[in-house]
Amino acid sequence: MGKPSKTTAAKRNRERALQMKQKEKQEKKVYRKSQNEDDRPATLEGEDPDLAGLQVGPQAPLFD
């Protein structure tokens, strides 16, 4: 049986860089989520936002 290898400084630096990158991604995710919530228009209670503004009957074409 061999001895376990020692952690090198380069590996510690790589792991630290990975942790920092993950932390930055998490912070960006939280920021984007907060921005998206602010941009959403207010809807009536119980109204489906996908169906808001639709009328009964034929709809106008989306693209001309």
Helices and strands as residue ranges (DSSP letters): H 9-39
